[in-house]
Amino acid sequence: MKSMSTHTMEAQMQEVLEKGTHADALALYKQFK
């Protein structure tokens, strides 16, 4: 995941937060960890 920029990661996180499901947020967090 080093090819991912921090900006892109934050943008995707924001997108998930706007959609608002905790499961999606958790999946995204695990994906980037």
Summary of the structure (lengths in Angstrom):
residues: 33
radius of gyration: 9.3
end to end distance: 8.8
largest distance: 25.9
contacts: 60
relative contact order: 0.19
helix: 76%
strand: 0%
